[in-house]
């Protein structure tokens, strides 16, 4: 399986979005 740069960037972007969302939820609920 060949992972292209674009695919790698998309994976990172999705992972960061999930992490950012989880942090926001934790902060929101205190």
N, C-alpha and C positions, 0 to 999 in steps of 0.2 A: 504494500500500500504506500503510495506516494502522497505525502502531505504537502500541498503547495503553500506558498507564503500567504496567499489570500485566505485559504482555509484555516491556517494557523492563526491569522489575525482575527478571523471570525470567532474561532473557539475562545481566544483570549478575551475578546469583546463580550461574548456571552457570559463567560465565567466572571468577569469583572462586574457586569451588570447584576448577576445573581448575588455576588458578594456585597455589592453596594446596596442592593435591595434588602438583604438580610440585616446589614448594619443599620439601615434606616428603620426597619421594623423593631429591632432591639432598642434603638434610641427612642423611638416613638412610644414604646411600651415601658420605657424606663427600667 
